[in-house]
């Protein structure tokens, strides 16, 4: 049995909502990215110069918990994320885990939406190992990958299991 991990972008139905009003209740204000390089949570890639993007407030754990009927309590938080201002194709199927080229935090959550711990991952080549260690704990049902610099949510990871020869 081999375990792989899937980076999950923000769901299309949520993106549709965020492109109108963000999770802080503010209207979305798209702009043209003149520099490029913003980490986009819709397609898990980086923006290109000239892309129309929006910086919105997003509450990933709140939305996850609401879908499951649990209350994350004080662990609920919202923060800034970049998305394409209009619908995009989403991430490439089968692409490697994104945004692993710099320091990241792997934050573990329980089925109740409570933080179970985290780990700073300083080297890209141990990123998958850090995910494996996180999911070795059977109480972990969800992992958030976050930027160290600002603590921003990058994406959610869940485990996918498949038999391999």
C-alpha positions as CSV (number, residue, x, y, z in Angstrom):
1,X,0.0,0.0,0.0
2,X,1.4,3.3,-1.1
3,X,0.1,6.6,0.2
4,X,0.1,9.7,-1.9
5,X,-1.1,13.2,-1.0
6,X,-3.3,15.4,-3.0
7,X,-3.1,19.2,-2.8
8,X,-6.6,20.6,-3.0
9,X,-7.3,24.0,-4.4
10,X,-10.2,26.1,-3.2
11,X,-13.4,24.3,-4.5
12,X,-15.0,25.9,-7.6
13,X,-18.3,26.6,-5.8
14,X,-16.3,28.5,-3.1
15,X,-14.3,30.4,-5.7
16,X,-17.5,31.5,-7.3
17,X,-18.6,33.0,-3.9
18,X,-15.2,34.5,-3.2
19,X,-15.1,36.2,-6.6
20,X,-18.1,38.3,-5.4
21,X,-17.8,38.6,-1.6
22,X,-14.9,37.3,0.5
23,X,-15.2,35.5,3.9
24,X,-14.8,38.8,5.7
25,X,-17.9,40.1,3.9
26,X,-16.0,42.5,1.7
27,X,-16.7,42.9,-2.0
28,X,-14.0,41.4,-4.2
29,X,-11.7,44.0,-5.9
30,X,-9.9,42.4,-8.9
31,X,-6.7,44.0,-10.2
32,X,-4.1,43.4,-12.9
33,X,-1.0,41.7,-11.5
34,X,1.9,43.7,-13.0
35,X,4.7,41.6,-11.5
36,X,3.4,38.0,-11.4
37,X,4.4,35.4,-9.0
38,X,1.4,35.5,-6.6
39,X,0.5,32.0,-5.3
40,X,-2.9,31.3,-6.6
41,X,-5.2,29.1,-4.5
42,X,-7.6,28.4,-7.4
43,X,-5.1,26.6,-9.7
44,X,-2.2,26.1,-7.3
45,X,0.2,27.9,-9.6
46,X,1.8,31.3,-9.7
47,X,0.3,34.3,-11.5
48,X,1.8,35.7,-14.6
49,X,2.3,39.4,-15.3
50,X,-1.0,40.8,-16.7
51,X,-3.2,38.2,-15.0
52,X,-6.4,39.5,-13.4
53,X,-6.3,38.4,-9.8
54,X,-8.0,39.2,-6.5
55,X,-6.7,39.2,-2.9
56,X,-9.6,37.9,-0.8
57,X,-10.1,36.9,2.8
58,X,-10.7,33.1,3.1
59,X,-11.6,30.9,6.0
60,X,-10.6,27.4,4.9
61,X,-11.1,25.6,8.3
62,X,-14.5,27.4,8.9
63,X,-15.8,26.2,5.5
64,X,-14.4,22.6,5.9
65,X,-16.0,22.4,9.4
66,X,-19.3,23.7,8.2
67,X,-19.5,21.0,5.5
68,X,-19.0,18.4,8.3
69,X,-21.2,19.9,10.9
70,X,-18.4,20.5,13.4
71,X,-17.3,23.7,15.2
72,X,-13.6,24.5,15.1
73,X,-14.1,27.0,17.9
74,X,-11.1,29.3,18.5
75,X,-9.2,27.5,15.7
76,X,-11.4,29.2,13.1
77,X,-9.4,31.9,11.3
78,X,-9.4,33.7,8.0
79,X,-6.6,35.2,6.0
80,X,-5.6,36.6,2.7
81,X,-5.3,34.4,-0.5
82,X,-4.8,35.2,-4.1
83,X,-7.2,33.8,-6.7
84,X,-7.8,34.4,-10.4
85,X,-10.5,37.1,-10.8
86,X,-12.3,35.0,-13.3
87,X,-12.8,31.2,-13.6
88,X,-9.6,29.3,-14.5
89,X,-8.8,25.7,-15.5
90,X,-7.7,24.7,-12.0
91,X,-4.5,22.8,-11.3
92,X,-2.9,20.4,-13.7
93,X,-4.0,16.8,-13.0
94,X,-1.2,14.8,-11.5
95,X,1.0,17.8,-10.8
96,X,3.5,17.6,-8.0
97,X,2.7,19.2,-4.7
98,X,2.9,23.0,-5.2
99,X,4.7,25.7,-3.4
100,X,7.2,23.4,-1.7
101,X,10.3,25.2,-2.8
102,X,10.6,27.4,0.4
103,X,9.9,27.1,4.1
104,X,6.4,25.9,4.8
105,X,4.4,24.8,7.8
106,X,2.4,21.6,7.8
107,X,-0.5,22.1,10.2
108,X,-2.5,19.0,11.3
109,X,-6.2,19.0,12.2
110,X,-8.6,16.6,13.9
111,X,-12.1,15.6,12.7
112,X,-13.4,18.3,15.0
113,X,-11.3,21.0,13.3
114,X,-8.9,21.4,16.2
115,X,-5.1,21.8,15.7
116,X,-3.1,18.8,16.6
117,X,0.3,20.3,15.9
118,X,2.5,21.4,13.1
119,X,5.9,21.2,11.6
120,X,8.2,23.6,10.0
121,X,9.5,22.1,6.7
122,X,12.7,23.8,5.8
123,X,13.9,21.6,2.9
124,X,11.8,20.8,-0.1
125,X,13.1,17.3,-0.4
126,X,11.5,16.3,3.0
127,X,8.1,17.8,2.3
128,X,6.4,14.5,1.4
129,X,8.0,12.9,4.4
130,X,6.6,15.6,6.6
131,X,3.1,14.9,5.2
132,X,3.6,11.2,5.9
133,X,4.5,11.9,9.5
134,X,1.5,14.1,9.9
135,X,-0.9,11.4,8.6
136,X,0.9,8.7,10.6
137,X,-1.3,10.0,13.5
138,X,-4.7,8.4,12.9
139,X,-6.4,11.4,14.6
140,X,-5.2,13.6,11.7
141,X,-7.9,14.0,9.0
142,X,-6.7,17.2,7.4
143,X,-3.5,19.1,6.8
144,X,-3.1,22.7,5.9
145,X,0.1,23.8,4.1
146,X,0.9,27.4,5.1
147,X,3.5,30.0,4.2
148,X,6.0,30.7,7.0
149,X,6.5,34.3,6.1
150,X,2.9,35.4,6.7
151,X,1.2,32.2,7.9
152,X,-1.1,32.3,4.9
153,X,-3.1,29.3,3.9
154,X,-1.7,27.7,0.7
155,X,-3.7,24.5,0.3
156,X,-5.3,21.6,2.0
157,X,-3.9,18.1,1.8
158,X,-5.7,14.8,2.3
159,X,-4.4,11.3,2.0
160,X,-5.2,9.1,-1.0
161,X,-4.3,5.4,-0.7
162,X,-3.8,3.0,-3.6
163,X,-2.4,-0.4,-3.9
164,X,0.8,-0.5,-5.9
165,X,2.7,-3.6,-7.3
